[in-house]
Amino acid sequence: METTITPLRATSLGRAHLSYLPQRPPVNLSFQDLSYSVSNGKASKLILRGLNGEFHSGQLTAILGPSGAGKSTLLNVLAGYRVDGASGMICTNGEARDLASFRKLSRYIMQEDLLQPLITVQEAMLMAADLKLGNKLNKEKKAVVVDEIIDLLRLGKARHTTSERLSGGEKKRLSIALELVNNPPVVFLDEPTTGLDDVASSTCLSLLKRVARGGRTVVCSLHTPSARLFSVFDHVYVVAEGRCAYQGTSAGVVPFLRELNLPCPTTYNPADFIIEVSSGEYGSHLDRMVAAVENGRCQRWRDYGLEMENSGCGELDIEQLNSGVISSHTYEYESSGYEQFSVLVKRMALQTFRNAGYLRLRFGLHVFIGVIVGALFSKMGYDASKTLFNFGFCFACVMAMLYTTMMPVLLAFPSEVMLIKREYFNRWYGLKPYFAAMLVSRTPATIFFALLYLVIVYPWTEQPMEPKRIVMFVTICILVALISESLGTVISSTLSVVNSMFVGPVVTVPLMLLSVYGIGNGDDPIPIVWRLARACSYMRYGLEGLIAAVYGPPRANLICPDEVAYCENRNVKHFVKTMGMAGVSYWVDLGVLCGMLLATNLAAYYLLRQRLSPNYAFRAVKVIGQFIKTKISGSH
C-alpha cells in the first residue's frame, strides 16, 4: 500500500491535529499462544506462558503486573526487540506479522530517555523530520509538522532548551515527539511514567491518549499507576507469572474481581488491588483469574464501560479499520542515504562545536603533551650524540597519537551506541550513512589536534625542516592517530564504558612491545613467529615510517658537538642499520597503514552492525561462547 502525504483534517478535541503527515492505515495487534524462554545455564527459563491478547487501534493500552511478571518481556517481544526464544503467533489485522515490515511501521520508546546531547528540542525535531520525512515535504511544511507536535506534547516553553537541561517529564515527551514525526501506526512505551511525579505522569498519559485517538495503537508497560492514571487507559492487560490474569477495560477490573468473589475495597486503587491479587498476597487466586479470561482468549471485558470518542478517530481511519484491509506494511527509509548522511554530519558537527569544555580540554592536553615531549627531546634532531634519544622521540610521537585519540572514543562511544541502537531500531537511518557521517565528522578534529601537537614538537626538537620530510612525518602521525581512533571504535562498539577503558589500554601493550621488538639487533635474524606477530602491529609501521621520514636518504651526516669526543651514530645509514631498519621503505609503511585504517574501520562497522542486528553466524558464535562459559563455570 503506497503512502500519501496530505494535510489531515482537524476534527474535534482529542484528535491529534497534525498536518502534512503520511497517512498510515490503523494496525490492530493480536497474539496467540505467545511464549518466551531464556537460557539459564544448562536449563531454560520460561518467562511468557502461552499468552493471548488483542490490542486495538485508537486505544491506549496498559500492560500491568507485579515485578518479574514478564510485562517488559511481553512488550519487547511484541515490538520485535526480542525475537530469539519467542514462539507463538503475532498478527497485524488478522494476518501473520512480517517482522521486517512491522519494524518499519512501529516505534519503541524505551524506559531510559536516550536523547542526543547538546541539541535543542527544536533542532532535534527538525533533524528528525529531515530524516523521517525526506524531501517529500519542503522546509516550510516540515516546520509546520514540528510546531504542531511540539504544541501537542506541550514542549513550547522548552523549544530552545538543549536535551540535557530538560526535566524528566520534558525528556519523556521529547522522546515521544521524536517518534511521532512520521506518524507511526504502532507505538510501544516501556515504563513511560518512571521517574515522573503524579502531575507529570498524568500529563504524559493524557497526551498518549490523544495520540491514540489519532488512530494509533499505543501500548505501555507500567508498574503501579495511581487510580486516576489507571482510569485513563482504554485497555488493560495484566500479566502474572508469565500468564494473562486479566484483559479488558480499566472500568471492568472491579466487576471482574467481584465475579471471582474478590471484591475490591471502595477506597482502594483497582490497579494496586488486581496486581496484589495476581501476585498471591490474598491467597492463590491466579489460576482462577487466568482460567476466567482463558489466558487472554476471552474478550468479555474488552468493551466493558468503554466510551470511545468516535470523533477522535478520523473518517479515513474508521473506514480502514472496519474494512480490515492491510495486506502490506512495506516502506523504506523516507530519506535517501545521502540525505541521512547530510543530516547526521550536521548534527555531529553541531554537537562537536557546542561541546566547548571538551574541545578546550583536548586542546590543552595536546599543548601540554607537546610541551612535555618538546622539552624532553629539545634540539636532538641534528645532534649525533643523541641519535638514540631522537629515536625515542619518534616512538613518543606514536604513543601520543595512540592515546590522545583512542581514549576519548573508549570513554564516549559506548554511550553513543545506546543512542544509535534506539534510533536504528526505530528506523531513523541506515547504519552506512551513520558510520560515514561519524568518520567524516570526527576526522577533521583528529587531524587538527595531531597538527597542533606536531607544530609544537617538530621544530622544538629540530627535526629536518625540509617540506618533503615534514609532509611524510605528519602523514604517518595522522594515519596512526586515525587507526588508533578506529581501534577504539572497534573495542567500544561491543563493550561497556568500564570494559572498554580496561580492554583498550591492555590491547595496546602488546602492540607497543611488538613495535620495538628487535630494535638494536642490526641484521640479526628474528624468529618467523615474532616477525609475523610484529607485522600485525600498526605502531611498528608507524615507527618505521617516522624513522624513514627523518633519516631516509638522502640525509647528510649528523653534527657531533664539540664537547663530545666521538659520536658513534653520526652516519645516518649506519644508525638505521643498527636499529634493524635498513630495508625499511616509507611507501610500503604508508600503504600498510592505509590498509590497516581501512581494515579497522570495516571491523568497527561489522561489529557495530552485529551489535544492532546480529546475523545467525554471529549469534552462533555468541551461543558457542556462552556454552563454553557455562561448561567452565560448571566444572568449578
N, C-alpha and C positions, 0 to 999 in steps of 0.2 A: 504494500500500500504506500503510495507516494505521499510525502509530507508537503503540505502547503503552508505558506505563511501569510495570514491575513489578520486584520485587526479583529479582535474578539469583541463582540457587543457587550457593553456594560449592562448588567441586569440589576436585580435588587440587592440589598445589603446582604453580605455574607458571601457573595461571589467574589473571587479574586479577580479584580479588574486589571487585566494585563493585556496590553496592546501588542500587536505585531509578533506574537509568539507562534512557533509552529503548533498547529493543531494536532494533537495526538488522540488516537482512539482510546477510550477507557479500557482498563485491564482489570478483570476480576481474577483473583489468585486463589487457587484451591489446591489441596494436597490430600493424598490418601496413603495410609499405612506408611507414614514417613518415620524412618528410624535413622539413628546416627550413633556410631560407636567409635571409640578411640582406643588405640593400642595402649595397654598398660602392662609393659614388660612382656611376659610370656602369654598373658591373657588379654582380652579386650573388655572394655567397659562400655555398657550400653547407656547412652545419655538420653536419647529420644526413643520412645517405645510405641511404634505404630500409630502415630498421631494422624488425625483427620481434621480438616477445617476448611473454611472458606472466608476470604476477605474481599469485600466489595468496593468497587469504585464509588467515590463520593462519600465514603465513610472514614472516620478516624478510629483506628483500631488500636487497642492496648493489649499487649501480651504481659500478663502478670504472673506472679508465682513467688514462692519463698526462695531464699538464696540456694543456689545449686540445683534448682528445679529443671533448668535447661532452657529458660526463656531466651537468653542471649544466643545460645546454640541454635535454637529454632530460627531466630532472626537471621543469623549468619547463613544457615542452610537455605532459607527462602531467598535471601539476597544473592546467593551464589558465591558468597565469600568463602564458604567451606563446602567442598564437594567430595573430597575423599572420605570414605567411611559412611556416606549417606546412601540410603536406599528408600524405595517407595516411588510414588508418582506425584509430580508437581505439575499443575496445569494452569494455563492462562486462557481464560474464557472457554474452558472446557476442552482445550486441546493440549496435548503434551508440550511442556515447555521446552523450547530450544534455548539452552543456557547462553550461548554466544549472543543470540539476538536479544534475549531478555536483559542481559547485562547492558546492552546499548540503550535500553529504554528505562531501566530502573536506576535509582541513585541510593547510595548507602551513606548516611551521615553517622559517623562513629561517635562513641561516647566522648573521646578526647577531641577538643576543638582545635584541630590542626589547621592553622592558618598561616599563610605566608607572612613573615615578619617584615616590618618597615614599609608596608604598603597600606594606604588608607582604604577605607570602606569603598569610596567612590572609585578609586583606581582598581581595586580588586574586582569590583563588579564589572567595570568596563573591560578589563582584560578577560574576565570570564565570558562576557558577551562576545568579544572578538574570537575567542577560542571555540565557543559553543554555537554561535550563530553564523560564523564565517562571513562571507561577503554577500549573503543573501539580503542583508539589511544594510542600509547606509549608516553612517555615524549618527545622524540625527535620530533615526528610528531606534538604534541601539541605546542612545541616551534616554529616549522615552521609556523603553523597557526597563532600563536600570533604575530610573527615577521612580517608576511605578512599583517595582519590587522593594526598593528602599522605603518608600512610603508604606507599602503593605506590611512590612515587617518592622516598621517604626524605628528606623535607623537614621532618620533625617538629621538629628542632632549630632550623630557621630559620623556624619558623612566624610569629614576631613580628618578623622582620627585614625592613626595607624593601629593595626590589629593588636599589637602587644599592649596598647593603652586602653583597650576596650574592657568593659566589665564582663563578668561571667555571662549574664543574660544577653548582652550585645554580641559576644563571641558566638554564642549558640545561634542567635538569629542570623548573624552573618553567614555561619556555616550552612544554614538552611537557604538563605537568599542566594548564595553562590550556586546551589544545585537547582534552583527554580528558573535559572536564566533561560534554559531551552525547554521548559515545560515538560518535565518527565512525568509519565503516567503513573509510575510507582515510586514511592519514597519510603525508605526504611530508616528508622532512627533508633539508635541504641542508647537508652537512658538519657533522653533529651533534657530532663529536669534535674539531673545530678549536679550538685553544687550550686543550685539556684534556690533562692528563698521562695516562699509561697506566692508572693506577688509576681515575681519574675517567671515562676513556673506556670502560673495561671495565664500570664500574657503569652508565653510561648505556646501553650496548648491551644489557646483561643486562636492564635494565628495559624497553627497547624490545622485547626478545624476549618478555618476559612480556605486554606489551601486545598483541603479535601473536598470542600463544597465546590471547588472549581472543576470537579470531575476526576480527581486523582485518588489513587489508593494510597493511603498514608498509614503505615504500621509502625508502632513504637513499642519498645520494651521498657517497662517501668518496674520499680521495686515496690514502694508503698505510697501511692498517691493519696492525698487527702480526700475527704468526702466530696469537697467542692470540685477538685480536679477530676475525680473519678466520674462525676456526673457529666463531664464534658464529652466523654468518649461515646461514640455511637455503638461500638462493638468491643466486647471484652473476651479475651481468650486466656483462661487460667491454666497454667502448667504446673504440675506437681509430680515429682519423681519421674519426669520424662513422659507423663501421660496427661491427657486433657481432662481437667476436673470441671470445667465449665466453658461453654461457648454461647454467647448471646449478648444482649444489650446490658448496659450498666443498670438500667431500671429493673431488669429481670433477675438480678442476683438474689435479692431478698425473697421474692416468691419461689425461686428455685430451691433455696435453702430451707424455706418453710415447708415445702413439699416433702423434703427429706427429714422432717422433724428436727431441723436445726435452725430455730428462729433466731434472727439477728436482733440483738437488743436495740431499742428505739433510738438511743443516743449513740450508737456505735457506728463507726465507719464501715460500710459494707465491704469495701476493698480490704481493709485490715481483717475483717471477720472471715471472709472466704479464704484468704491466704492462711490465716491461723487454723481454720478447719482443715484445709487441704494439707497442711504440714503436720497434722496429728495432735495439735495442742488440746483438742477436746475429745480425744479418742480416735480410734481408727475408723474414719468415715470416707477415706479417699476412694476405696474400691466402689462404694455405693455411688459416689459422685461421678466417677469415670463411667460406671455402668449406666447411670441416668442419662448421660449425654453420648453414650456409646463411643467413648474416647474421641469425641468430636464429630461423629457422624450425624447425631441428632441436631436438627435445626429448629427445634420447637421454640427456643427462647431467642432466636436471632432477631425477630422484629418486635419483641415484646416492648410496648411503650415507646417505640421509636417513632418520632415525628420528624421525618426528613423535610427540609425546606426544598420543595421541588424547584422553587425559583433559584435555588443555589446551584443548580446544575444547568448548564447551557442547553439549548434545544438540540444542538448537534450531539452533545454527549448522551442525552436521553435516547435519541433515535438510535445511535450506535449501540448503546447499552442494551436496548430492547432487541435489536436485531442480532446481537451477539456475534457480529461478523468481525473477526480479527484473524486473518489467516497468516499474516506475515508481519513481523516487527522489525524488519531489517532496515537499518540506515547506517551509513558510515559516518566518520567524523564530518561535521558540518564545515570545518575549515580545512584547507589543504595543508600539506606538510610544510610548505614554505610559510604560510600564514601562521601556523603554530610556532615555527621556528622564530619568526619575527617578533611575535608577542612575547615569547619566553625570553629571548635575548633582551628585549626592552625591560621586562620585569626583573631579570637578574642584574642587569646593569644598574637599574634604579636602586635595587637593594644594596648593591656594592657601594655606590656613591653615597647612599644615606647612612651607611654603617661607618660614620666618621671616626668613632672611637677605635674600631678595629683597624681602619686604614692608618690612623696616627700611630697606633701601637706597632703595626707591621713596619711602617716607615722608620720609626725609632729603633726597632730591633735590628733592622738591616744596617742602619747607620752605626749602631753600637757594635755589631759584629764586624762591620767593615773597619771601624776604627781599631778594634782589638787586633784583628788579623793584620791590618796595615802596620800597626805599631810593632807587632811581634816579628814581622818579616821585612822591616823597613830597609830599603836600599840594598836588597840582596840580589837583584836581578842580574847585575853585571859583576858581582863580587865572586871571583873564582875560589876564594877561601870558604865561601858559604853556599856553594852549589847544592850540597845535600840539603841544606835548610830551605833553599828555594824549591827543591822537590817537595819538601813538606808544605810549602805554600800552595802548590798545585793541589796536593791532597786536601788541604784545608778548604780550598775553594769548592772541591767536590763535596766535602762534608757540609759546607754551608748551603750549597744548592740542594742537598738532600733533605736536611731537617727543616729549613725555613719554609719549604713548600709542602712537605709531607705532613707535618704535624698539624697545621690548621685543617687540612682535609680530614685527618683521622678524628679530630675533635668535633667538626661541624657536620660532616656528610651523613653519619648515621641518623641524625635528627632529620636531615633533609630527605632521607629515604622514606621516612614515615609520611611526610607530606606528599612525596611522589606516589607512594602506594595508594593514598586516598584519591588523589587526582587521576591517576592512571586507571584505577578500578572504576571510577565514575566517568571514564571516557572523556576526559578533558582534552587529552592529546596523546599522540603516539610516543613510544619510547625513543625512536630515532630522532625526531625533531628536538625532543628534550635533551638528549645526550649531545647532539650537535650544538645546541644553544649553550649548554653548560661548558663545553670546550671553548667555544668562541668567546663567551663572556668572561671566563676566568684567565685565559691565556694572556691578554694584554697586561693584566696586573702582575702576573708571574714574570713576564719579560721586563716590565718596568722595575720591579724590585730587584731582580737579578742585575740589571744595568746599574741601579743605584749602588748596590754593593761593589760592583766591578769598577765603577767610576772612582770609588774611594781607594780600593786596594791596588788596582793595576798600576797607576802612576806612583803611588806611595812606595811600592816595593821595587820601583824602577825596572819594570819588565820592558822588553823591546817595544819602542813606540813606532814600529812600522805598521802602517794601515792593514796590510795583509795579515800580519800576526795577531793584531788586535781583533780583527774580524774572526779569525779562526778561534782564538781563545774565548771570545764572547759567545760564539755559536755553540761550542761544546758545553759551556756552562749553562746556557739556556736549555739545551737538549737534556742535560742531566736534571735540571730543575723540572722540566715538563714531564720527564719519565718518573721522577720521584712523586710528583703530584698525581700522576695516573696510577702509580703503585699504591698510593694512599687510597685512591678511589677503589681499586681492586679489593683492598683489605676491608675498608669501611662499608662497602656495598653489601656485605653479608654479615657483619658483626656489629655488636652494640658499641657505644662510645667507650665503655670501660675495656672491653676486649680488644677494640681497635687500638687504643692507646697502649695496650700491653703487647699485642702482636706486632704492630708496626716497627717499633724500635728493635724488637727481638729479631725480626726478619732481616733487618739491615745489618746486623752484626756479622753474619757470615759473608754478606756481600762486601762489607768493608775489608774483612780479613782476606778474602779471595782477591780483592783488587790489588793488594800489596804482596801477595804470595809470590815468592821467587825473586823479589826485588833485591838487588845486590849480588846475585849469583852469577852475573855475567851470562856467558853462553852455556853454563852447565845445564844439562837436560832436566826437565821436570817430568815426573810420572804422568802418564797419559790421563789417569783418573783426575788428577788435580788440574791438568790443563783443560780438560772438559768442564770441570767444575768452575774454573776461573772464567771460562768463556761465557758462563751464564750470568756473570756479574757485570751489569751495565756500568758500575762505578769503575771497573778496570778499563773499559773502553774510554770512559770519560777522562780518567787519569792519563792514559796513553795519548789521548787527543790533546790534552793540555801540554804534555811534555813535547809532543810533536810541534805544537803551535809555538812554544817558547824556544825550543832547542833544535828544531828541524832545520835541515840545510836550506839555503846557505846561511851559516851563522859563524861569525869570527870567534876567535878565542876570547875567553873572558879575561877580565882585568884582575891581576893579582896585586893586592895592596902592598905598599912599600914596606910596611911593618911586618909582613908575613914573608918568611924565608922561602917557602916552597908551597905551591898550590897544585895538588895532585889532579884536580878536576878542571884545570884551566882549559884543556881541549874538550870542546863540547861533544865531539864524536866519541871520544874515549869515555866521557861521563855517561852518555846514553847507552853505550855498550856495557859498561859496568853495571848499570841499573837493569840490564836484561831487556832493553827495549830497542836493540839495534835494528831489528827488522820491522819496526812499527811503521804503519802507513796512516797518515792523518785521514785520508779519504776513506780508507777501509773502516776506521773507527767511526767516522761520521756516518757512513752508510749503515753500520751495525746499530748505532744509536738511533737512527731514524727508524730502522726496522723494529727495534725494541719499543720505541714510542708507539708505533702502530700496534704492536702485539699487546702491550699493556692496556691500551685503550680498547682494543677488541675484547680482551679478557674482562675489563671492567664493564663493558656493555653487556657481555654474555651473562656475567654473574648478576648484574642488576636485573636483567630480563628474567633470570631464573628466580630471583627474589620476588619479583612481581607476579610472574605466571610460570611456575616451573613446568617443564615438559616431562614426559614419562621417564626419559632416561635420567634426568636429574633427580626425579622423585625416587627412582630405583636406587641411585647412589645413596640418597638420604636414608632409605629404608635399610639398605645393607649396613650403613654406618650405625643406625640405631640398633640393629640386630647384634652387631659386634659389641657395641657398648653394653647391651643387655647381658650378653654372654660373659663379658669380662667382669661386670659388676656381680653377676650371679656366681661366678667362680670364687669370688672373695667372700 
